[in-house]
């Protein structure tokens, strides 16, 4: 069984956390709503239920439109997003340190 990402293990396995984890992991990319649902492993109906809250809180923003598809990414100008990125990076670095120490001890 695949281990869950550190962000999800830390903050819980909820649809919003899975969506944020996807967007934090690929923070330089923009995604369609379908891509976000698929990569986050969140159903379309669940994504639609939480989507307005993410938009209203300005955590995500629309970046462009290709045909009928609207693309979205994290709103890098939002202070909460900036702090989420810092937290995500610290969690990731701590996890890398733990894993590398285990490898050195076993090696």
N, C-alpha and C positions, 0 to 999 in steps of 0.2 A: 504494500500500500504506500502511495506517495505521501511524503511528509508535507504538511501545509506550510505556506510561506510564513516567515517570522511575524510579519505585520498581522496576519490573520490569527496566528497562535496567540499573539499578545492582546489584541483588541476584540477577539471573538469572531466566530464564523457567521456573520450576518450578511445579507445582501449588500447593504451599503458599504460595509468593510471590504467585501470582495470587489466591489466596483472601484472603491478608492485604491485598493491594492493594485488592481490592473492599471489604473491611470497613473499611479505613482511609479510603478515598475517601468512603464513606457511613457514617462512624463514628457518626452520631447515629441511624441507622436500624437496625431489626432485620429479619432476613431468614429465610425458610425455607431448609432445606437445598437444595431444588430451585432457589430463586432464586440462592443462592450458587453452585451448580454452573453455572447458565445464565450469570449475569453474569460469572463468573470464567473462563468457557470451559474448564471442567474437567468431565470425564465423571463421571457418577454413581458409577461403580465406583471411580474415583480419589478422589473426595471421600470416599466411605465408608472407603477405605483409610487416609487421613490424618486423618480426623475425630477419632478417639479421642485421637490425640496432641495435637490442638489443645484438646480438652476437658480432658485430663489435665494439660496444662501451664497450664491456666486462662487461656489467651489469649482464649478465647471462652466465653460463658456463655449459657444459655437465659434468655430474658427473659419469655416468655409462651407460651401455647398457645391457638390458635384452632381449635376442632374437633380434628382429628387432627394439624394442622400445628403443629410446635414452631418458635418463632422464636428466633433467636440474634443476638448482636452481640458486638463486642469487649468484653472485661472491663476497663472503664476503671479499676478498682481495682488491676489488676495492674501492677507496676512495669515489667515488660518492655513491656507495651502502652503505658504512658505514654511510655517512651523511644522506642518505634517511632513513635508519633504525632509526637514532637519531630523525629525523624529524617526522617519523611515530609514534615513541614512545611518543614524546612530544605531538603531536596532540591527541593521544589516552588518555594520562594522563589528558590533559586539558578537554577532553570530559567527562571522568569519573568524574572529579571534578564538572563540570557543572551539570551533571545528579544527582550526590549525593547531591549537594546543593538544587536542586529542590525537591528531595525526603524529605530532612530534613525540608524544608519550608512547604511542603504539609502535612507532618506527624505531 
